Amino acid sequence: MGRVKLKIKRLENSSSRQVTYSKRKAGILKKAKELSILCDIDLLLIMFAPNSKATICVGDRSNIEKVIERFAQVSPQERAKRKLESLEALKKTFKKLDHDVNIQEFLGPSCWADPDKINNIDHIRAMEQSLKESLNRIQAHKENFGKQLISVDCNGQFQNDMHLPLGLGYAQGASSVSWLHDTDCQQLMLPQDANLISQRNVRCSSDTGLPDYPAYFNTDKQTEANELVPDESLHGFSPNACFRLQLGAQFHYQTYGHTLLNERMFKPEVDHSLQEHTLDYQVNHFETPGPGYDASFQNWASTSGNCEVAIYDERSYTQLFSAISNGEDLGPFVRRAFVSGRPESLLSSLRHFSRSKESEIEEVCKAHYQDFIRAVDDLRSLLKDVDSLKSALDDSNTALQSAAGPLLAALDSYLEARAVADNLSAALDAAQLCSRLFAHLARANEHLEADHLYLALRAVAAAERDYLPSTTHPTIRRMLLRLIPAVRAHAERKISKEFSDWMVQIRVASRHLGQIAIGRASAARQREEELRARQRQAEEQGLLRSSSVTSTPAFRDNTYSLRVEEDDDWAGDDADDLAAAAAAAASSEGSTPGLDLTPLYRAYHIHKTLSLEERFRRYYFENRKLQLTSDFQVSSLTPFLESHQTFFAQIAGFFIVEDRILRTGGGLIARPDVDALWETAVNKMVSVLEDQFSRMQTANHLLLIKDYVSLFGVTLHRYRYAVDPLLNVLSKHRDKYHDLLLSDCRRQVSEALDADKFAQMVMKKEYEYSMNVLSFQIQTSDITPAFPYVAPFSSSVPDLCRISRSFIEDSVSFMSHGGQLDIYPIVKKYLERLLIEVVDGSIVRLIDSGGLGVSQAMQVAANMAVLERACEFLFRHAAQLSGIPLRNAEKGRREFPLKKSRDATERLLLGLLRNKIDDFMMLTDSISWLGESPPPNGNEYTNEVIIYLETLVSTAQQILPINVLWRVLQGVLSHICDKIIGLFMSDAVKRFNSNAVFGIDIDLKMFESFTENQSHVFYDSDDSSANELKLALLEARQLVNLLMSNNPENFLNAVIRERSYNKLDYKKVVTITEKFRESSDRLFGTFGTRGAKQNPKQKSLDALIKRLKDAS
């Protein structure tokens, strides 16, 4: 069904309105855009759809705000003026078009305007006949006008021969006059003379409401009548009113030419006002009659002054002339005249109108009579020329026909032969073209059958380029136009299917490739660790063999030399990874698909040949992105500890493949696209690791995943992928890992301490000695002892060393390969936390539990000495594992991390020994403080204490270090000294004499002798000796010496006191000396010795007591 033209009216159906708007909107927008571009204008078009949706069109150089602002700045007057100008221009255009249409209709299809178009004798004959008919009609009109021509004279004469015929124009409904200069410089009014100046408008004043009356030369045009004034505008006229024609000045006007084409109109520049009820026209003091009842100008008077003519119903008069001019029905006017009883007035007006029109016709005839005569003469001369032209054309046509006949026959035969030759040549060319084309297409078919898609597409492209434009046979052309796209579509489908199959296979191959690459990275790391282990072992053996200080630095300087020649096969090129993956796939006998990028490159090359390169790039990128997204999915059914290797191997293989394609794919994927995929993968891996690490509560699991992640990072770092975010995740969870590791170690330490009986460990085999002693470097001698070997430590010491060493290795393993070069400070910090918080805290809790005896406490103290050497080994071991030279790790003397537990152990041991001494000191109750004679062998408790101390020293010197044993003995002797001082100050001792002091002196000598006997034990010690042990008894010795002195008052001498009594406190001296009495000072002894001389020692002692009390 064809298109139907819509009527321009509102569509009733809302859907139709919307559809019509949508269809026709595009054309308006297109035209607006073209107008904006072609004319370089500011343009803003706003349309509202039937659904009230706005459509805005803005020009290329326009701005909505600026256009609206510019439109708002136009004043309302300017907008109205532009509208009026547009309407006037439109009216003029319509008038001109109407005029042109009338001219074209008049001319018709004739050739009068362009005689060159005449090409036929019949046409010329028709024109001749038309001219003859026109000439006859003109002659008839001429004769008719000549008969009706009546000379018109103006009988009304005015002063200076001024003629004023006054008539009403049929178009304007008012009088039209012409003005001409007289010889006396007066104005002469003539009826419608085309050779004179144009008529002037007679403008009426506002109170009369009469219209203007313009006149034209061209009688074919009519001016539009002005609007009639309201009925009320002429109510002031009376039936007897008259016109007064007044002219107060002369006007000089331009004259027009004698042609009818001059249509210029001039309006008078003075106002001719009509007074109320009268119209005054002053012309050289003459008065003219108005067009009232009598229209004959024979009745005009030539009197000086004003002339008045009665006017009957001016409004009806104007309407009558308008009706006559418009060809309307005059019946209403006739009935009105008879009803009013004055038909004569109507008849007079009609006669006057008829005479005015007759005069106009006569003037036209007079003006154009000569023109008609000249036109007739011109037509007659044209007719003669046409006859001569007709004869010449007949002769020429006859000669041409006779001369051109044979030539045309020969031309026809030549053209026929030429057409046959052209057809044969075209047939031969077409046959050759078809032969070459079919041979070319046969090769394309062979390529298609052999699955050589690229060669087939090249053949098809050559056929399209070389043969299709020159193939004119419609059947072959249609065949080519149908088959060429079909071949391309077939190639695209086939290669797309191969690419889809490759996309499925590449996932498995990528996972296998990732596992191979990460495995090679793990092997390289293992070789590196083995190399470092050999270096550490050589360094340790060198340290053990070195006997001088000078040989050690030289060995250490050569320990950490790089051996890169062993890792040259792992230099960062993916060729080895791909080769290893291919070898593994070949060895697996097809169970694992190999990595083959040929299908991808082939698909890309085929799409490039099809000019679909960009689409294939996008398709490849989107599919690989979807594959990567699916690789990110972590199964909730399988623990991450079991699936993390597959997870990271899949991603590693994916990006190894992408790096290979980036470097060898010929622009298939760009570096920004690979970076975007890697950034997405890194963000997802970071979120997965953070989530999984937050759930894990086992340090070993964290370490396993961290090791594989670090291997993943090392593998992809070789391919220039940024793995810092992954390493940052590992660093972020470093504290959590060590907290979990410390928790495990705390449990293991507690179990080891609980299982230890704190007895010396017996080793029966050499491997036990090597495993428990040499491996931690806690041996006291380089000579291998005889077995069974009784170690100076208990079984918990090697257990604690193993736990600490395992902690160091796990910490170094977690910290290494994490992007941080110097990891020793961090490992050292966590090692100190282990030793201080875990080991030291556990030992302190064990000691505070109070379940240890003297022998066990002594063994714990011995263990602490061994652990002090073990701590040195642990710090060196951490430095070695961290890759720090020992000379750098040994700089600075570090504090013993188990100091609290060591001090607590010594305090416990000393406290237990003091308690034992206190048990022996209970034997002091048997001391006789006021005995008659001193005990010859000292007091009883002394022997018991010395026997116990000797037994203690003989046992402790086998397990305790010399310095610890010295500190323990010093503490015990100090406690004995304090106990002896306490005996003198005890409330139980009220008095004692010199015999008791002599007994205590013997006890002290026995203790001092004991210390001297132990000098061989502390011979090798630099900070302890027998003399220093005696200092523990110095306070008691100075007190006994003071009591045994003959002149105790010397204590008051500062020099003597500083030299001999510097350990004594004067308060204790006062308390003890008050209790001292000589042996002769017995109870009631003063009665027997009354009057005898006082003992000088006692006197000095009393003076000492008195002086000390006064000083206090």
CORWO-V535861 format. One record per residue. N is the residue number from 1. D_FIRST is the distance of its C-alpha to the first C-alpha in Angstrom with 1 decimal. Layout:
n:d_first
N:D_FIRST
N:D_FIRST
This chain:
n:d_first
1:0.0
2:3.8
3:6.7
4:8.8
5:12.5
6:14.6
7:17.8
8:20.9
9:22.4
10:23.3
11:20.7
12:22.3
13:20.9
14:23.0
15:20.6
16:17.9
17:20.7
18:21.7
19:18.3
20:17.9
21:21.5
22:21.2
23:18.3
24:20.1
25:23.5
26:23.5
27:23.1
28:25.9
29:28.1
30:27.5
31:28.5
32:31.5
33:32.6
34:32.4
35:34.3
36:36.9
37:37.5
38:37.5
39:39.7
40:41.7
41:41.6
42:41.9
43:38.6
44:37.8
45:34.4
46:34.2
47:31.1
48:31.0
49:27.9
50:27.2
51:29.1
52:32.0
53:31.8
54:33.0
55:31.6
56:34.2
57:33.9
58:37.2
59:38.0
60:39.7
61:43.0
62:42.7
63:44.1
64:42.9
65:46.5
66:47.6
67:44.6
68:45.1
69:48.8
70:48.3
71:46.1
72:48.7
73:51.4
74:49.9
75:51.8
76:50.1
77:51.5
78:50.0
79:46.6
80:46.9
81:48.1
82:45.1
83:42.7
84:44.6
85:44.6
86:40.9
87:40.5
88:43.0
89:41.4
90:38.0
91:39.8
92:41.5
93:38.2
94:36.7
95:39.8
96:39.9
97:36.3
98:37.0
99:40.1
100:38.4
101:35.7
102:38.6
103:40.3
104:37.3
105:36.8
106:40.5
107:40.5
108:37.3
109:36.8
110:40.5
111:42.6
112:45.4
113:44.8
114:44.7
115:46.9
116:46.1
117:42.7
118:44.6
119:44.2
120:44.8
121:47.8
122:45.9
123:44.4
124:48.0
125:49.1
126:46.5
127:47.6
128:51.2
129:50.5
130:48.6
131:51.6
132:54.0
133:52.2
134:52.1
135:55.8
136:56.6
137:54.8
138:56.6
139:59.9
140:59.3
141:58.5
142:61.6
143:63.9
144:62.5
145:63.0
146:66.4
147:67.4
148:66.2
149:67.7
150:70.4
151:72.4
152:72.4
153:75.5
154:76.0
155:79.1
156:79.3
157:81.4
158:82.0
159:84.3
160:84.1
161:81.9
162:78.9
163:76.2
164:73.9
165:71.3
166:69.1
167:65.8
168:62.6
169:59.3
170:56.6
171:54.0
172:56.1
173:58.1
174:61.4
175:63.8
176:63.1
177:66.0
178:66.6
179:69.5
180:71.7
181:74.9
182:78.0
183:81.0
184:82.8
185:80.2
186:78.9
187:75.4
188:74.3
189:71.4
190:69.7
191:66.7
192:63.4
193:64.8
194:62.2
195:65.0
196:66.4
197:65.4
198:62.6
199:63.2
200:63.8
201:62.4
202:64.7
203:64.1
204:65.1
205:66.8
206:65.2
207:67.4
208:66.3
209:62.5
210:62.1
211:59.1
212:59.3
213:59.1
214:57.9
215:58.1
216:56.2
217:57.1
218:53.8
219:53.4
220:49.7
221:49.0
222:49.8
223:50.4
224:49.0
225:51.6
226:52.9
227:52.3
228:54.9
229:57.6
230:58.0
231:60.1
232:62.9
233:63.4
234:65.3
235:67.2
236:70.2
237:70.4
238:72.8
239:72.6
240:75.6
241:74.3
242:74.4
243:73.0
244:75.3
245:74.3
246:75.9
247:75.7
248:77.8
249:77.2
250:76.1
251:72.8
252:72.2
253:68.6
254:67.0
255:66.4
256:63.2
257:62.7
258:62.4
259:58.7
260:56.0
261:53.8
262:56.1
263:54.4
264:56.4
265:57.6
266:60.8
267:61.7
268:65.4
269:66.9
270:69.3
271:68.6
272:69.6
273:70.1
274:70.5
275:73.1
276:72.8
277:73.2
278:73.9
279:72.4
280:75.1
281:74.7
282:77.8
283:78.1
284:81.6
285:83.1
286:81.4
287:79.4
288:76.5
289:75.3
290:72.0
291:69.3
292:70.6
293:71.6
294:73.2
295:70.9
296:73.3
297:74.8
298:78.1
299:78.9
300:78.6
301:82.0
302:83.3
303:85.5
304:85.9
305:84.4
306:81.5
307:80.0
308:78.1
309:75.6
310:74.5
311:70.8
312:69.4
313:66.5
314:65.0
315:61.7
316:61.2
317:62.1
318:59.4
319:56.8
320:57.8
321:57.4
322:54.1
323:52.9
324:54.2
325:52.5
326:49.1
327:49.4
328:49.6
329:51.4
330:55.2
331:56.1
332:56.7
333:59.1
334:61.0
335:61.3
336:62.5
337:65.1
338:66.5
339:66.5
340:68.4
341:70.8
342:70.4
343:68.2
344:70.4
345:69.0
346:65.5
347:66.6
348:68.5
349:65.5
350:63.2
351:65.9
352:66.2
353:62.4
354:62.4
355:65.4
356:63.8
357:60.7
358:62.8
359:64.8
360:61.7
361:60.5
362:63.9
363:64.0
364:60.6
365:61.8
366:65.0
367:63.3
368:60.8
369:63.0
370:64.1
371:60.6
372:59.5
373:62.5
374:61.7
375:58.0
376:59.1
377:61.5
378:58.8
379:56.6
380:59.4
381:60.1
382:56.4
383:56.4
384:59.3
385:57.6
386:54.5
387:56.7
388:58.4
389:55.2
390:53.8
391:56.9
392:56.8
393:53.2
394:54.0
395:56.9
396:54.9
397:52.1
398:54.7
399:56.5
400:53.3
401:52.2
402:55.6
403:55.9
404:52.5
405:52.2
406:54.1
407:52.7
408:49.2
409:50.1
410:51.7
411:48.7
412:46.3
413:48.5
414:48.8
415:45.1
416:44.7
417:47.4
418:46.0
419:42.6
420:44.3
421:46.3
422:43.4
423:41.5
424:44.6
425:45.1
426:41.5
427:41.9
428:45.1
429:43.8
430:40.8
431:43.1
432:45.4
433:42.6
434:41.3
435:44.8
436:45.4
437:42.0
438:42.6
439:46.1
440:44.9
441:42.3
442:45.1
443:47.2
444:44.3
445:44.2
446:47.9
447:47.8
448:45.1
449:47.3
450:50.3
451:48.4
452:49.0
453:45.7
454:46.8
455:47.7
456:44.5
457:42.4
458:44.6
459:44.0
460:40.2
461:40.3
462:42.5
463:40.1
464:37.2
465:39.4
466:41.3
467:39.1
468:35.5
469:35.4
470:37.3
471:35.5
472:33.4
473:32.8
474:29.3
475:30.3
476:33.1
477:31.1
478:28.3
479:31.2
480:32.8
481:29.7
482:29.3
483:33.0
484:34.3
485:32.3
486:33.1
487:36.8
488:36.7
489:35.0
490:37.7
491:40.4
492:39.2
493:39.0
494:42.4
495:44.1
496:42.6
497:44.1
498:47.4
499:47.3
500:46.7
501:49.6
502:51.7
503:50.9
504:52.3
505:55.4
506:56.2
507:57.0
508:59.8
509:60.9
510:60.9
511:63.0
512:65.4
513:65.6
514:66.3
515:69.1
516:70.6
517:70.4
518:72.0
519:74.6
520:75.6
521:75.9
522:78.0
523:80.2
524:80.7
525:81.7
526:84.1
527:85.7
528:86.1
529:87.6
530:90.0
531:91.0
532:91.8
533:93.6
534:95.8
535:96.4
536:97.5
537:99.7
538:101.3
539:101.9
540:103.4
541:105.7
542:106.6
543:107.5
544:109.6
545:111.4
546:111.9
547:115.4
548:115.3
549:113.1
550:112.5
551:110.8
552:108.1
553:106.1
554:105.9
555:104.5
556:102.0
557:100.8
558:99.8
559:98.2
560:94.6
561:93.7
562:90.1
563:89.4
564:85.9
565:86.4
566:85.8
567:82.3
568:81.0
569:78.8
570:76.9
571:76.3
572:72.8
573:70.6
574:68.1
575:68.8
576:71.7
577:69.7
578:67.0
579:69.7
580:71.4
581:68.2
582:67.5
583:71.1
584:70.9
585:67.6
586:69.2
587:72.3
588:70.4
589:69.1
590:65.4
591:65.8
592:64.8
593:61.9
594:62.8
595:61.1
596:58.9
597:56.5
598:55.3
599:52.0
600:51.2
601:52.0
602:50.1
603:47.0
604:47.3
605:47.9
606:44.8
607:42.6
608:44.2
609:43.3
610:39.7
611:39.7
612:39.4
613:42.9
614:42.2
615:40.0
616:42.7
617:45.3
618:43.5
619:42.9
620:46.6
621:47.9
622:45.9
623:46.9
624:50.5
625:50.5
626:49.3
627:52.1
628:54.6
629:53.5
630:54.0
631:57.4
632:58.4
633:58.3
634:61.8
635:62.4
636:64.1
637:65.5
638:67.5
639:70.2
640:69.4
641:72.9
642:71.7
643:68.2
644:68.9
645:69.7
646:66.4
647:64.6
648:66.1
649:66.1
650:62.3
651:61.8
652:64.4
653:62.8
654:59.3
655:60.6
656:62.7
657:59.7
658:57.7
659:60.6
660:60.7
661:56.9
662:57.3
663:60.1
664:58.7
665:54.9
666:54.1
667:52.4
668:50.6
669:51.9
670:53.5
671:56.7
672:55.2
673:53.0
674:56.1
675:58.0
676:55.3
677:55.5
678:59.3
679:59.4
680:57.2
681:59.4
682:62.6
683:61.5
684:60.7
685:63.9
686:65.9
687:64.4
688:65.1
689:68.7
690:69.5
691:68.2
692:70.2
693:73.3
694:73.4
695:73.5
696:76.2
697:79.8
698:81.4
699:82.5
700:82.4
701:78.7
702:78.0
703:80.0
704:78.1
705:74.7
706:76.0
707:77.4
708:74.1
709:72.2
710:74.7
711:74.3
712:70.5
713:71.0
714:73.4
715:71.0
716:68.0
717:70.2
718:70.9
719:67.2
720:67.3
721:65.7
722:67.0
723:68.8
724:70.7
725:68.7
726:69.7
727:73.3
728:73.2
729:72.3
730:75.3
731:77.5
732:76.2
733:77.3
734:80.7
735:82.6
736:81.1
737:82.0
738:85.5
739:85.9
740:84.9
741:87.2
742:90.1
743:89.5
744:89.9
745:92.9
746:94.5
747:94.2
748:95.7
749:98.5
750:99.4
751:99.5
752:101.7
753:104.1
754:104.3
755:105.1
756:107.8
757:111.4
758:112.6
759:115.0
760:115.5
761:113.1
762:114.6
763:112.9
764:114.2
765:112.0
766:111.2
767:107.5
768:107.9
769:109.8
770:107.2
771:104.3
772:106.0
773:108.1
774:107.2
775:103.4
776:103.9
777:106.8
778:109.1
779:112.1
780:115.3
781:116.5
782:115.1
783:117.5
784:116.1
785:118.2
786:119.8
787:118.1
788:117.9
789:117.1
790:117.5
791:115.1
792:116.0
793:112.7
794:111.1
795:108.0
796:105.7
797:106.1
798:104.3
799:101.7
800:101.0
801:100.9
802:98.4
803:96.2
804:96.4
805:95.7
806:92.7
807:91.5
808:91.9
809:90.1
810:87.2
811:87.0
812:87.2
813:84.5
814:82.2
815:83.0
816:82.9
817:79.6
818:78.2
819:77.9
820:81.3
821:84.0
822:87.2
823:87.0
824:90.8
825:91.2
826:88.5
827:90.1
828:93.5
829:92.3
830:91.0
831:94.2
832:96.3
833:94.3
834:95.0
835:98.7
836:99.2
837:96.9
838:97.0
839:100.2
840:102.4
841:101.2
842:101.6
843:105.2
844:106.0
845:104.7
846:106.8
847:109.9
848:109.3
849:109.0
850:112.8
851:113.0
852:114.6
853:118.3
854:120.5
855:119.8
856:116.1
857:116.0
858:118.0
859:115.5
860:112.6
861:114.4
862:114.9
863:111.2
864:110.3
865:112.4
866:110.5
867:107.2
868:108.0
869:108.2
870:105.1
871:103.2
872:104.1
873:102.7
874:99.5
875:98.9
876:99.6
877:97.4
878:94.5
879:95.1
880:95.1
881:91.9
882:90.3
883:91.3
884:93.9
885:97.2
886:100.2
887:102.0
888:99.2
889:99.0
890:102.8
891:103.0
892:104.3
893:106.3
894:104.1
895:105.5
896:106.0
897:103.0
898:105.1
899:107.7
900:107.3
901:107.8
902:110.7
903:112.4
904:111.7
905:113.2
906:116.3
907:116.7
908:116.4
909:118.9
910:121.3
911:120.9
912:121.7
913:124.8
914:126.0
915:125.7
916:127.8
917:130.3
918:130.5
919:131.5
920:134.3
921:135.3
922:136.1
923:139.3
924:140.5
925:141.8
926:144.9
927:145.8
928:149.2
929:148.7
930:152.3
931:153.9
932:157.4
933:156.3
934:153.0
935:151.4
936:152.5
937:149.1
938:146.7
939:144.9
940:143.5
941:139.8
942:140.0
943:140.7
944:137.8
945:135.3
946:136.4
947:136.2
948:132.6
949:131.7
950:133.0
951:131.1
952:127.9
953:128.4
954:129.0
955:125.8
956:123.6
957:124.6
958:122.9
959:119.4
960:119.4
961:119.2
962:122.3
963:120.8
964:119.5
965:122.9
966:124.7
967:122.5
968:123.2
969:127.0
970:127.1
971:125.4
972:127.7
973:130.8
974:129.6
975:129.2
976:132.7
977:134.0
978:132.3
979:133.7
980:137.2
981:136.8
982:135.5
983:138.7
984:140.9
985:138.7
986:138.3
987:139.7
988:141.5
989:143.7
990:146.0
991:148.6
992:149.0
993:151.8
994:152.2
995:152.6
996:149.0
997:147.9
998:149.7
999:147.9
1000:144.5
1001:145.6
1002:146.3
1003:142.8
1004:141.2
1005:143.2
1006:142.0
1007:138.4
1008:139.0
1009:140.5
1010:137.4
1011:135.2
1012:137.5
1013:137.3
1014:133.5
1015:133.6
1016:132.9
1017:129.6
1018:128.4
1019:129.9
1020:126.6
1021:125.0
1022:124.7
1023:124.3
1024:126.7
1025:130.4
1026:133.3
1027:134.5
1028:131.1
1029:131.3
1030:134.7
1031:133.0
1032:131.4
1033:135.0
1034:136.1
1035:136.0
1036:138.2
1037:140.5
1038:141.0
1039:141.7
1040:144.3
1041:145.8
1042:146.1
1043:147.8
1044:150.1
1045:150.9
1046:154.4
1047:153.0
1048:149.7
1049:149.9
1050:148.6
1051:145.2
1052:145.4
1053:145.6
1054:142.2
1055:142.9
1056:144.4
1057:141.7
1058:138.9
1059:140.7
1060:141.9
1061:140.1
1062:136.6
1063:134.9
1064:136.9
1065:135.7
1066:138.5
1067:137.4
1068:137.7
1069:141.0
1070:142.4
1071:141.4
1072:142.8
1073:146.0
1074:146.9
1075:147.1
1076:149.2
1077:153.0
1078:155.6
1079:157.4
1080:160.6
1081:158.9
1082:159.1
1083:159.0
1084:162.2
1085:163.2
1086:164.2
1087:167.2
1088:168.8
1089:168.0
1090:168.7
1091:170.0
1092:168.8
1093:166.8
1094:162.9
1095:160.9
1096:159.4
1097:156.1
1098:155.7
1099:156.6
1100:154.0
1101:151.4
1102:152.2
1103:151.9
1104:148.5
1105:147.4
1106:148.6
1107:147.0
1108:143.7
1109:143.7
1110:144.6
1111:141.7
1112:139.3
